[in-house]
Amino acid sequence: MVWLGACSKGVTPLVILDEGTVDHAVYIEKVLLVALKYGNQVFGSDWVFQQDGAKPHSHHLTQQWCRDNFPSFISKDRWPPNSPNLNPLDYSIWDELVNIINWNKVQSKQH
C-alpha cells in the first residue's frame, strides 16, 4: 500500500507500507506521523487534517490520536460525502500515476 498526502503547497513524502492489511496502529505509526511532521513544517500550527472513510482512519483510536495531535481535525462524524473536489487523490491523481508508470522498471522497495 502507498500513502500520499496532498495540499495547496505540495505533497507529503510517499509512505510505502508492507503488503497486508493496514490497521489503525500501523496507520498511526507510519502515516499520521509523516502527515503531522509535513503539515507542521509547511503550515506551522494553522492547518486542518482531513482523511477519507477507510477503516484505519475511522477507528476510535485513530480519531482520538488525530484530535490530540493535529492543530485542527475534521472528525469522521463531520466528514462530507465522497467528492472529487475534496479527495482528488482518490478520484484522479492515482489513476493518472497508474497510467504513466513504466511498470517494467518497477521493483520491490528492497531494490
Contacts in CASP RR format, 6 or more apart in sequence:
PFRMAT RR
TARGET T0000
AUTHOR 0000-0000-0000
METHOD contacts of the structure
MODEL  1
MVWLGACSKGVTPLVILDEGTVDHAVYIEKVLLVALKYGNQVFGSDWVFQ
QDGAKPHSHHLTQQWCRDNFPSFISKDRWPPNSPNLNPLDYSIWDELVNI
INWNKVQSKQH
1 16 0 8 1.000
1 17 0 8 1.000
1 19 0 8 1.000
1 20 0 8 1.000
1 22 0 8 1.000
2 14 0 8 1.000
2 15 0 8 1.000
2 16 0 8 1.000
2 17 0 8 1.000
3 14 0 8 1.000
3 15 0 8 1.000
3 17 0 8 1.000
3 30 0 8 1.000
3 31 0 8 1.000
3 34 0 8 1.000
4 11 0 8 1.000
4 12 0 8 1.000
4 14 0 8 1.000
4 15 0 8 1.000
4 89 0 8 1.000
5 11 0 8 1.000
5 12 0 8 1.000
5 35 0 8 1.000
5 38 0 8 1.000
5 89 0 8 1.000
6 12 0 8 1.000
6 88 0 8 1.000
6 89 0 8 1.000
6 93 0 8 1.000
7 39 0 8 1.000
7 42 0 8 1.000
7 47 0 8 1.000
9 42 0 8 1.000
9 43 0 8 1.000
10 42 0 8 1.000
12 34 0 8 1.000
12 35 0 8 1.000
12 38 0 8 1.000
12 39 0 8 1.000
13 34 0 8 1.000
13 38 0 8 1.000
15 30 0 8 1.000
15 31 0 8 1.000
15 34 0 8 1.000
16 109 0 8 1.000
17 26 0 8 1.000
17 30 0 8 1.000
17 31 0 8 1.000
22 30 0 8 1.000
22 56 0 8 1.000
23 56 0 8 1.000
23 59 0 8 1.000
24 55 0 8 1.000
24 56 0 8 1.000
24 59 0 8 1.000
24 61 0 8 1.000
24 62 0 8 1.000
25 61 0 8 1.000
26 56 0 8 1.000
27 56 0 8 1.000
27 57 0 8 1.000
27 59 0 8 1.000
27 62 0 8 1.000
28 61 0 8 1.000
28 62 0 8 1.000
28 65 0 8 1.000
32 62 0 8 1.000
32 65 0 8 1.000
32 66 0 8 1.000
32 69 0 8 1.000
35 49 0 8 1.000
36 49 0 8 1.000
36 69 0 8 1.000
36 70 0 8 1.000
39 47 0 8 1.000
40 71 0 8 1.000
44 71 0 8 1.000
45 71 0 8 1.000
46 71 0 8 1.000
47 70 0 8 1.000
47 71 0 8 1.000
47 72 0 8 1.000
48 70 0 8 1.000
48 71 0 8 1.000
48 72 0 8 1.000
48 73 0 8 1.000
48 74 0 8 1.000
49 66 0 8 1.000
49 70 0 8 1.000
49 72 0 8 1.000
49 73 0 8 1.000
49 74 0 8 1.000
50 73 0 8 1.000
50 74 0 8 1.000
50 79 0 8 1.000
50 86 0 8 1.000
51 57 0 8 1.000
51 66 0 8 1.000
52 79 0 8 1.000
52 82 0 8 1.000
52 87 0 8 1.000
52 90 0 8 1.000
53 76 0 8 1.000
53 79 0 8 1.000
56 62 0 8 1.000
57 76 0 8 1.000
58 76 0 8 1.000
63 75 0 8 1.000
63 76 0 8 1.000
66 73 0 8 1.000
66 75 0 8 1.000
67 73 0 8 1.000
67 75 0 8 1.000
80 86 0 8 1.000
82 90 0 8 1.000
84 91 0 8 1.000
84 92 0 8 1.000
END
